[in-house]
Amino acid sequence: MLTQSFNKAIDHNIFTTITRAADELGLKTFVIGGYVRDYLLKRGEAKDIDIVTVGSGIQLAKKVASLLPDKPKVQVFKTYGTAMLRHNDLEVEFVGARKESYQKDSRNPIVENGSLQDDQNRRDFTVNALAIGLSSENKGELLDPFNGIVDLERGILRTPLDPDITYSDDPLRMMRAIRFASQLDFIIERKSMEAISRNRERIKIITRERIVDELHKIMLCNKPSKGFILLEKTGLLPLILPELTALKGIEEKEGQTHKDNFYHTLEVVDNISKNTEDCWLRWAALLHDIGKAPTKRFDKKIGWTFHGHEFVGSKMVYKLFKRLKMPLNEKMKFTQKLVLMSSRPIVIAEDFVTDSAVRRLIFDAGDNLESLMTLCEADITTKNTKRYKRYHNNFKLVREKIKEVEERDHIRNFQPPVSGEEIMKTFGLKPSREIGIIKDAIKEAILEGEIPNNYDKAHDFMLKKGKEIGLEIQA
């Protein structure tokens, strides 16, 4: 009965072709890892398939490609003895079964040919060591030397071998453990958690790009807080994102305390994750309060303050992205801008909503206004039901006001109704400081509601402002 169910797992034309190729080459072949795990967890059809064969993975890949109707190109990675091909929407990677040994200062293993058992021994977790036979002689047979199927049923992540060796050999596996625990909602076995803590300093040999790749995957989980709490508990987080752990803790002075901004931040990330799959918007939520640690002060009259934390935090975003070798392009600028503006809608929501404040919000946020509003609504983490409802009602009023003002004043992607060229022509000017003064004055007048956002009123205002600063109209 079990064999029948596992035959169903490989009921796809790609596996039929791999079986034929393996049989023709006389290679014992298996599908292993994530595909098998996700099938057993009923997580939907995986698009990444890992094939291991006792022999040459490159030879098998080329044979499979030759048998497929679309004759896909095979990418060969000779250094690692692997090959990969794309077939329709699938990405299939082939590797020869191998055993590995490691040196202290590198996660790149010394590789030798090995048996399927050697290959399963080198896997990171028991649930990723599950293999299903693809050769005719063992087709549909499950090979599970570490009781991975039991760990799947119990929702436990456990290493096949000694976890200290597993994590020390390849420290990226510590990040992968936390990422899988977050994605699958699994528990990391106690011995494994302790081994991660003991080996946490080894993460320093991993490239920042690989670490960030795992952080992105944690960030895109349904509940990212689980991953960040595990990173903090194991001591990895201060080595990767010390700006976050600096927010942890509650300080008391003269009977006054502030909230724990670390756990508040994680609540905000979870909140925003219910409403967006935009990874960079989630990053903005994670970093929106990082300026609070360096700006925290105690004032005897008003208690704890974090003055200017948005500005300081936005500067920290650039340094953090640069340190982790994250992109310093529009993605960084988007994250930085949202951190800088993260309190603006909150201030407007708490005060009487004026047209002027809303116009400035629309102007400054530009195309990022909806993302900013989504972030600020996620920032409401109060457990007081009345306050929670009041804050959300206030944001609803702000949204209505934004719509009303935008329809009337067209502030988003604002372009001055009067161009610099027209100002120069009107007053007979060459490029000069006066042009900027007049343009800024027109913009301020529109944002303050002194004049509507149209050409005629802006032109009249230009003439008036020019006269004020001593310019003469040219005939």
Legacy VTK file of the C-alpha trace (Angstrom):
# vtk DataFile Version 3.0
C-alpha trace
ASCII
DATASET POLYDATA
POINTS 475 float
0.000 0.000 0.000
2.858 2.368 0.857
4.663 1.524 -2.405
1.492 2.341 -4.316
1.178 5.746 -2.643
4.831 6.554 -3.410
4.341 5.504 -7.015
1.695 8.215 -7.082
4.312 10.713 -5.871
6.360 10.062 -9.012
3.429 9.914 -11.422
4.771 12.624 -13.723
6.266 12.410 -17.209
9.610 13.794 -15.998
10.023 10.835 -13.626
9.003 8.374 -16.377
11.788 9.814 -18.547
14.316 9.707 -15.681
13.433 6.042 -15.046
13.998 5.204 -18.722
17.331 7.086 -18.783
18.513 5.480 -15.514
17.614 1.998 -16.752
19.387 2.517 -20.090
22.539 3.689 -18.267
22.246 1.063 -15.521
22.247 3.701 -12.769
20.397 3.350 -9.470
18.503 6.628 -9.210
16.310 8.362 -6.632
14.322 11.554 -6.105
15.372 12.978 -2.761
14.896 15.937 -0.434
12.349 18.722 -0.690
10.179 17.165 -3.390
9.598 14.037 -1.293
9.152 16.014 1.921
6.599 18.407 0.416
4.673 15.573 -1.227
4.319 13.807 2.128
3.294 17.081 3.789
0.739 17.701 1.013
2.261 21.139 0.379
1.418 21.118 -3.322
3.583 20.177 -6.271
7.198 21.291 -5.888
8.849 22.952 -8.873
12.397 22.053 -7.758
13.349 18.385 -8.032
16.614 16.894 -6.725
17.768 13.652 -8.322
20.623 11.587 -6.893
22.163 8.675 -8.750
24.858 6.153 -7.849
27.142 7.202 -10.679
27.440 10.304 -12.824
24.705 12.883 -12.320
25.983 14.823 -15.335
25.742 11.762 -17.597
22.213 11.055 -16.363
21.104 14.659 -16.915
22.353 14.623 -20.519
20.590 11.308 -21.182
17.303 12.626 -19.713
17.538 15.778 -21.847
18.046 13.711 -24.993
14.864 11.724 -24.243
12.610 14.718 -23.502
10.567 16.113 -26.426
11.767 19.712 -25.880
15.473 18.664 -25.645
16.270 21.140 -22.843
19.767 22.558 -22.430
21.785 20.961 -19.644
23.778 23.282 -17.388
26.846 21.455 -16.079
28.696 22.390 -12.879
31.824 20.244 -13.140
33.351 21.515 -9.896
30.432 20.072 -7.926
29.668 17.154 -10.234
26.110 18.395 -10.729
23.900 19.276 -13.689
20.572 21.025 -14.053
17.869 21.243 -16.703
14.551 23.051 -16.993
11.538 21.193 -18.343
8.310 23.170 -18.654
7.924 24.784 -15.203
10.230 22.320 -13.429
13.864 22.769 -12.436
15.570 19.394 -12.104
19.033 19.039 -10.556
21.104 15.866 -10.909
23.989 14.835 -8.676
26.021 11.692 -8.233
25.752 10.121 -4.772
28.681 11.353 -2.711
30.275 11.580 0.669
31.759 14.783 2.017
34.437 15.969 4.410
35.030 19.528 5.541
37.851 21.852 6.544
37.480 24.203 9.505
37.556 27.473 7.559
35.189 26.589 4.697
31.696 25.237 4.108
32.779 23.893 0.704
33.251 20.150 1.149
35.889 17.799 -0.198
33.719 15.455 -2.269
34.178 11.766 -3.096
31.917 9.353 -4.930
29.731 7.418 -2.534
26.657 5.287 -2.007
23.061 6.438 -1.521
23.591 5.944 2.228
26.643 8.264 2.113
24.524 10.824 0.317
21.694 10.576 2.832
24.206 10.902 5.699
25.381 14.291 4.354
21.842 15.733 4.213
20.981 18.553 6.611
17.804 17.106 8.190
16.141 13.722 8.418
13.046 15.079 6.658
15.269 16.081 3.719
17.010 12.703 3.550
13.877 10.846 2.400
14.342 9.262 -1.033
12.022 7.451 -3.455
13.454 4.984 -5.958
13.133 5.802 -9.662
14.956 2.881 -11.296
12.659 0.063 -12.422
14.089 -2.332 -9.808
13.137 -0.063 -6.867
10.565 2.303 -8.352
8.263 3.832 -5.731
10.264 2.404 -2.812
10.828 4.779 0.113
14.305 4.808 1.616
14.203 6.383 5.079
17.284 5.427 7.135
16.747 8.078 9.836
13.000 7.780 10.494
12.429 11.057 8.709
8.822 10.141 8.028
8.210 9.973 11.792
9.844 13.383 12.226
7.559 14.705 9.476
4.497 13.409 11.298
5.702 14.919 14.598
6.787 18.207 13.018
10.404 17.947 14.207
13.652 19.060 12.566
16.535 16.749 13.436
19.938 16.217 11.833
20.788 12.713 10.513
24.179 12.727 12.270
25.634 14.552 15.295
24.194 18.103 15.073
27.489 19.672 16.222
29.244 18.098 13.235
26.383 18.939 10.853
26.307 22.625 11.811
30.050 23.086 12.215
30.726 21.515 8.805
28.249 23.765 7.019
27.072 26.625 9.266
24.487 27.734 6.687
22.487 24.720 7.876
21.802 26.646 11.105
19.984 29.290 9.064
18.255 26.590 7.033
17.039 24.884 10.228
15.424 28.117 11.371
14.033 28.828 7.914
12.471 25.348 7.622
11.055 25.622 11.147
9.398 28.884 10.054
8.176 27.682 6.660
6.878 24.311 7.856
5.868 25.430 11.368
8.129 22.699 12.788
10.022 22.499 16.085
13.814 22.254 16.060
14.832 19.305 18.249
16.415 20.355 21.571
19.880 18.874 20.817
19.844 20.675 17.493
18.903 24.010 19.081
21.714 23.632 21.612
24.183 22.766 18.832
23.168 25.865 16.854
23.837 28.016 19.924
27.222 26.381 20.457
28.238 26.776 16.823
26.713 30.210 16.186
30.108 31.933 15.706
30.721 29.632 12.718
28.111 31.657 10.786
30.917 34.188 10.193
32.437 31.966 7.473
29.210 32.119 5.442
28.945 34.777 2.752
26.527 37.578 3.501
24.695 36.870 0.247
23.826 33.327 1.389
22.726 34.602 4.817
20.498 37.251 3.226
18.977 34.632 0.922
17.855 32.685 4.012
16.658 35.897 5.700
14.495 36.658 2.661
12.934 33.193 2.871
12.221 33.665 6.586
10.784 37.098 5.827
8.396 35.605 3.264
6.966 33.014 5.682
3.358 33.377 6.832
4.611 34.297 10.305
8.182 35.653 10.057
8.396 36.314 13.805
8.945 32.613 14.466
12.202 32.673 12.507
13.479 35.882 14.084
12.688 34.649 17.600
14.663 31.447 16.874
17.543 33.505 15.479
17.532 35.529 18.694
17.248 32.507 21.004
20.185 30.745 19.349
22.392 33.849 19.438
22.596 34.145 15.648
20.595 37.380 15.394
23.122 39.677 17.144
25.775 38.343 14.752
23.608 39.136 11.703
21.238 41.972 12.655
22.528 43.592 15.866
20.288 46.600 15.134
17.293 44.396 15.971
18.590 42.827 19.162
19.510 46.318 20.384
15.740 46.943 20.621
15.230 44.058 23.043
14.299 44.619 26.651
12.291 46.970 28.830
14.035 49.626 30.878
12.504 51.274 33.942
13.337 54.652 35.456
11.393 56.382 38.193
8.579 53.891 37.759
8.227 54.547 34.034
8.831 51.877 31.406
8.687 51.643 27.608
7.470 48.721 25.504
9.876 46.034 24.299
10.528 47.365 20.801
12.014 44.049 19.610
8.834 42.050 20.185
6.713 44.999 19.029
8.673 44.977 15.746
8.037 41.269 15.253
4.315 41.844 15.803
4.380 44.555 13.142
6.119 42.195 10.686
3.515 39.485 11.340
0.705 42.024 10.946
1.979 43.336 7.635
2.583 39.795 6.353
-1.180 39.204 6.451
-1.619 41.977 3.886
1.388 41.844 1.580
3.883 39.405 0.078
6.188 42.283 -0.898
9.525 41.261 0.653
10.832 44.849 0.787
7.707 46.153 2.486
8.202 43.419 5.082
11.819 44.557 5.452
10.560 48.100 6.053
8.337 46.732 8.835
11.288 44.858 10.360
13.511 47.942 10.335
10.962 50.704 10.986
11.991 51.148 14.638
15.743 50.394 14.521
16.469 54.062 15.242
14.843 53.745 18.675
17.842 52.096 20.351
20.327 54.924 19.643
17.761 57.694 20.274
16.292 56.369 23.543
16.356 58.990 26.290
14.631 59.472 29.646
13.073 62.837 30.475
11.821 63.316 34.041
8.841 65.354 32.844
7.627 63.246 29.909
9.276 59.845 30.437
10.947 57.801 27.681
11.488 59.481 24.321
12.837 58.402 20.937
13.082 61.779 19.210
14.170 61.599 15.581
14.277 57.793 15.543
12.771 57.694 12.032
15.566 59.880 10.608
18.299 57.970 12.452
16.700 54.660 11.454
16.610 55.616 7.767
20.372 56.332 7.896
20.918 52.961 9.577
19.041 51.188 6.758
21.731 52.196 4.258
24.566 50.999 6.532
22.738 47.714 7.225
22.075 47.021 3.532
25.702 47.835 2.675
27.086 45.591 5.433
24.930 42.639 4.356
25.643 43.276 0.659
21.958 43.821 -0.018
21.001 45.901 -3.079
21.737 49.613 -2.711
19.250 50.434 -5.470
15.566 51.377 -5.513
14.778 48.531 -3.082
17.028 50.068 -0.438
15.667 53.566 -1.153
12.086 52.265 -0.821
12.874 50.642 2.556
14.732 53.748 3.718
11.886 56.076 2.702
9.256 54.015 4.529
11.388 53.938 7.695
11.845 57.720 7.457
8.102 58.330 6.999
6.838 55.544 9.258
5.318 57.892 11.853
3.830 60.488 9.513
0.370 58.908 8.958
0.213 58.005 12.667
0.706 61.651 13.664
-1.968 62.741 11.181
-4.360 60.059 12.452
-3.918 61.186 16.048
-4.479 64.885 15.266
-7.321 66.590 13.460
-6.881 65.603 9.816
-6.143 68.801 7.887
-6.077 69.061 4.118
-2.616 70.611 4.318
-1.143 67.677 6.297
-2.722 65.187 3.894
-1.423 67.059 0.837
2.108 66.968 2.275
1.782 63.266 3.064
0.657 62.515 -0.505
3.428 64.692 -1.951
6.225 63.220 0.182
5.119 59.570 -0.094
4.398 59.694 -3.842
3.962 56.217 -5.327
4.794 54.653 -1.948
1.726 56.051 -0.188
-0.271 52.802 -0.127
2.754 50.863 1.156
3.273 53.498 3.864
-0.354 53.296 4.969
-0.152 49.480 5.058
2.965 49.725 7.253
1.383 52.216 9.652
-1.777 50.145 10.053
0.393 47.104 10.815
2.159 49.223 13.458
-0.972 49.179 15.638
-0.151 46.465 18.177
-2.031 47.727 21.235
-3.908 45.038 23.169
-6.461 47.604 24.386
-9.571 46.869 22.307
-10.947 50.405 22.456
-7.636 52.006 21.473
-7.123 49.454 18.681
-10.541 50.235 17.238
-10.002 53.990 17.586
-6.641 53.891 15.797
-8.084 51.875 12.916
-11.072 54.195 12.620
-8.681 57.164 12.528
-6.690 55.542 9.731
-9.928 54.952 7.848
-10.614 58.708 8.087
-7.093 59.458 6.846
-7.590 57.137 3.857
-10.896 58.836 3.022
-9.225 62.253 3.306
-6.365 61.121 1.052
-8.837 60.032 -1.622
-10.789 63.290 -1.357
-7.703 65.559 -1.473
-6.035 63.568 -4.260
-9.124 63.698 -6.471
-9.381 67.436 -5.966
-5.757 68.610 -5.868
-3.831 65.953 -7.874
-0.799 66.093 -5.588
0.613 62.627 -6.226
3.577 62.753 -8.630
3.308 66.535 -8.352
4.634 68.584 -11.259
4.760 72.400 -10.880
1.998 74.042 -12.981
4.553 76.703 -13.957
7.895 75.507 -15.333
11.325 76.922 -14.620
11.626 77.925 -18.280
8.472 80.065 -18.034
9.763 81.772 -14.875
13.038 82.577 -16.662
11.199 83.956 -19.709
8.708 86.002 -17.624
11.404 87.758 -15.612
14.241 87.661 -18.139
16.377 85.435 -15.910
19.259 83.074 -16.560
19.543 79.930 -14.379
19.682 81.346 -10.861
18.644 81.008 -7.216
15.515 83.150 -7.789
13.946 80.472 -10.009
14.207 77.909 -7.211
12.751 80.379 -4.712
9.678 80.978 -6.908
9.180 77.270 -7.705
9.403 76.344 -4.012
6.987 79.135 -3.102
4.432 77.886 -5.663
4.786 74.313 -4.338
4.367 75.444 -0.715
1.329 77.570 -1.598
-0.358 74.579 -3.264
0.478 72.212 -0.400
-0.773 74.717 2.184
-3.994 75.224 0.230
-3.338 78.918 -0.463
-3.872 78.326 -4.180
-5.355 75.392 -6.110
-3.104 73.125 -8.176
-3.777 74.722 -11.589
-1.862 76.849 -14.081
-3.816 80.124 -13.881
-3.601 80.485 -10.096
0.033 79.330 -10.047
0.896 81.884 -12.781
-0.718 84.715 -10.823
1.160 83.590 -7.696
4.428 83.508 -9.659
3.969 87.152 -10.719
3.199 88.173 -7.139
6.189 86.288 -5.691
8.513 87.669 -8.363
7.516 91.206 -7.470
8.092 90.464 -3.748
11.703 89.483 -4.364
12.359 92.471 -6.637
12.024 90.953 -10.102
10.543 92.833 -13.036
8.242 91.341 -15.660
9.717 91.447 -19.152
7.516 92.785 -21.952
LINES 1 476
475 0 1 2 3 4 5 6 7 8 9 10 11 12 13 14 15 16 17 18 19 20 21 22 23 24 25 26 27 28 29 30 31 32 33 34 35 36 37 38 39 40 41 42 43 44 45 46 47 48 49 50 51 52 53 54 55 56 57 58 59 60 61 62 63 64 65 66 67 68 69 70 71 72 73 74 75 76 77 78 79 80 81 82 83 84 85 86 87 88 89 90 91 92 93 94 95 96 97 98 99 100 101 102 103 104 105 106 107 108 109 110 111 112 113 114 115 116 117 118 119 120 121 122 123 124 125 126 127 128 129 130 131 132 133 134 135 136 137 138 139 140 141 142 143 144 145 146 147 148 149 150 151 152 153 154 155 156 157 158 159 160 161 162 163 164 165 166 167 168 169 170 171 172 173 174 175 176 177 178 179 180 181 182 183 184 185 186 187 188 189 190 191 192 193 194 195 196 197 198 199 200 201 202 203 204 205 206 207 208 209 210 211 212 213 214 215 216 217 218 219 220 221 222 223 224 225 226 227 228 229 230 231 232 233 234 235 236 237 238 239 240 241 242 243 244 245 246 247 248 249 250 251 252 253 254 255 256 257 258 259 260 261 262 263 264 265 266 267 268 269 270 271 272 273 274 275 276 277 278 279 280 281 282 283 284 285 286 287 288 289 290 291 292 293 294 295 296 297 298 299 300 301 302 303 304 305 306 307 308 309 310 311 312 313 314 315 316 317 318 319 320 321 322 323 324 325 326 327 328 329 330 331 332 333 334 335 336 337 338 339 340 341 342 343 344 345 346 347 348 349 350 351 352 353 354 355 356 357 358 359 360 361 362 363 364 365 366 367 368 369 370 371 372 373 374 375 376 377 378 379 380 381 382 383 384 385 386 387 388 389 390 391 392 393 394 395 396 397 398 399 400 401 402 403 404 405 406 407 408 409 410 411 412 413 414 415 416 417 418 419 420 421 422 423 424 425 426 427 428 429 430 431 432 433 434 435 436 437 438 439 440 441 442 443 444 445 446 447 448 449 450 451 452 453 454 455 456 457 458 459 460 461 462 463 464 465 466 467 468 469 470 471 472 473 474
